[in-house]
Amino acid sequence: MMLLPCPWCGPRNVTEFAYRGENIARPDPNTADKATWRDYLYYRSNRAGWEREGWFHRAGCRQFFSIERNRTTNETRGVGTPDGAGDAAHSGDSR
Amino acid sequence: MVRPLTSKLSRRPVKKYSAVNILRQGITRAPWAPVLVPHELRGRYDVVIIGGGVHGLATAHYLASNHGITDVAVLDKSYIGSGGSGRNTAILRSNYLTPEGVRFYDRSMELYRNLAADLNFNVMFAKRGHLTLAHNDGSLRTMRWRAEVNKLQGVDSEVVGPAEIKKLVPYMDTSEHARYPILGALYHPPGGIIRHDAVVWGYARQVSARGVHIHQDTEVRGIDVAGGKVTGVRTNRGDVAAGTVLNCTAGWSSLISEMAGVSMPVETFPLQAAVTEPVRPFLDAVVVSASLHVYVSQTDRGELVFGASVDPFGSYSMRGSLEFIEGLAGHVLELMPSLAKLRLLRSWAGLCDMTPDFSPIMGETPVQGFLIDVGWGTYGFKAGPVSGEAMAELVATGKTPEIIAPFDLARFTDDRLMGEKGAASVGH
């Protein structure tokens, strides 16, 4: 079992959470050029190390939060913070 | 005891695998020719292929056999076939959703069907028939769509009802009382399975015999680019200069491309699979259920091979999880309740380089001479031969073959996505 620390509920089984992907700031759609918008939609850094990501405690408090996770070992560090709620990528939504 | 004959003929190593040569080798005790010869890493090759899986080795094979290019090194950080090529569920099919996809995967099927003869190696290809189940109206509509696209491309596919499914797979619960009743299926008779390790070994044996250097335990740690052109790679065994560098590293592909300064729309997800103890043959067809996130086939040894959708979050970890096994067992039993007492032998995970449109990314990059054959997600193994053939043509001629032109990297900036989600994955 892999535990993910929710800032509100504490460490919980990762199956309770929905993954929302790397935290990527959403560019302003009114001013962003095509390349910037495509980067935001599709391009990921896909690091094999520490990454700040957005998660959603779907089967718990139903809050969004961000946390750092090592994408090679699946360890997390620090506590989750309630930022990154709306600007996380769409990549995890349907998986 | 039979005394070996000691003529000149008997000491010559036997190269070709055939019934006659097995008999001859049995009598004369002549040695079999070594399959993988270790080489010193040279300071320069015309072509460096990163990744010794089915894609990398197939490219090396078609470079040598179709274009006569053998100054090639295939580098792998572990042993050949240690990544996705040895971890997939070895299912072959070409019943995709886009005409471009169907054409592409069907060429791969054609190469796979003749691969044993082409490589002089028994790759154990078995045409079994492939069933993609639909448990709701939306899925059934997609199956009908796929069947029509397939037929237009000359690929044998048809939607069948529960009665026909029951005839093909008698152990399946096709009743209306199932939790997710089966409404129909896309039946694709040419689909089948193959021995994935044998495909890797067969290609490796051929390219090695033609003088291509296969370097195992050789990890690429950097790629040199000068003036927008690739000049070589740096490895744990030394630097290698090369005019062309090809990235065939699937799950790790974005890390390799990053070394050349090329970013890609790829995110790596683990995918888990499992195998049961062997039982007598009872399941001929390959059965896939998108709604239940599971696919099942029975190997020639009698084991049932189960695959699933990718894990719910991106990672480079290949550690399995109990949630996967529990979910998988539940879904398999919903399809075939009589398997309840079958025991699982083992499970494993492989890495999938998922793209936003569930289609691969193949061809040139902004860095001249740095080519990619990546984004293979959950469908890379079945495309190995056609990718190798096309990438070899690109390396040899410098022109992108028509069959892979729709899968270029530029499609993400030009709004030409190749949506294959309805046919490429089970997790939706």
HADDOCK unambig.tbl for C-alpha pairs under 7 A between the chains (distance, minus, plus):
assign (segid A and resid 1 and name CA) (segid B and resid 321 and name CA) 6.83 0.50 0.50
assign (segid A and resid 19 and name CA) (segid B and resid 312 and name CA) 6.86 0.50 0.50
assign (segid A and resid 19 and name CA) (segid B and resid 313 and name CA) 5.56 0.50 0.50
assign (segid A and resid 35 and name CA) (segid B and resid 413 and name CA) 6.65 0.50 0.50
assign (segid A and resid 38 and name CA) (segid B and resid 413 and name CA) 6.28 0.50 0.50
assign (segid A and resid 42 and name CA) (segid B and resid 265 and name CA) 5.15 0.50 0.50
assign (segid A and resid 42 and name CA) (segid B and resid 356 and name CA) 6.38 0.50 0.50
assign (segid A and resid 43 and name CA) (segid B and resid 264 and name CA) 6.03 0.50 0.50
assign (segid A and resid 43 and name CA) (segid B and resid 265 and name CA) 4.11 0.50 0.50
assign (segid A and resid 43 and name CA) (segid B and resid 266 and name CA) 6.82 0.50 0.50
assign (segid A and resid 44 and name CA) (segid B and resid 265 and name CA) 5.86 0.50 0.50
assign (segid A and resid 44 and name CA) (segid B and resid 266 and name CA) 6.39 0.50 0.50
assign (segid A and resid 44 and name CA) (segid B and resid 267 and name CA) 6.51 0.50 0.50
assign (segid A and resid 46 and name CA) (segid B and resid 254 and name CA) 6.94 0.50 0.50
assign (segid A and resid 46 and name CA) (segid B and resid 267 and name CA) 5.43 0.50 0.50
assign (segid A and resid 46 and name CA) (segid B and resid 268 and name CA) 6.74 0.50 0.50
assign (segid A and resid 48 and name CA) (segid B and resid 316 and name CA) 6.42 0.50 0.50
assign (segid A and resid 71 and name CA) (segid B and resid 315 and name CA) 4.76 0.50 0.50
assign (segid A and resid 71 and name CA) (segid B and resid 316 and name CA) 5.80 0.50 0.50
assign (segid A and resid 72 and name CA) (segid B and resid 315 and name CA) 6.08 0.50 0.50
assign (segid A and resid 72 and name CA) (segid B and resid 316 and name CA) 4.67 0.50 0.50
assign (segid A and resid 72 and name CA) (segid B and resid 317 and name CA) 5.08 0.50 0.50
assign (segid A and resid 73 and name CA) (segid B and resid 317 and name CA) 5.92 0.50 0.50
assign (segid A and resid 92 and name CA) (segid B and resid 313 and name CA) 6.92 0.50 0.50
assign (segid A and resid 94 and name CA) (segid B and resid 428 and name CA) 6.47 0.50 0.50
assign (segid A and resid 95 and name CA) (segid B and resid 312 and name CA) 5.66 0.50 0.50
assign (segid A and resid 95 and name CA) (segid B and resid 427 and name CA) 6.24 0.50 0.50
assign (segid A and resid 95 and name CA) (segid B and resid 428 and name CA) 6.50 0.50 0.50
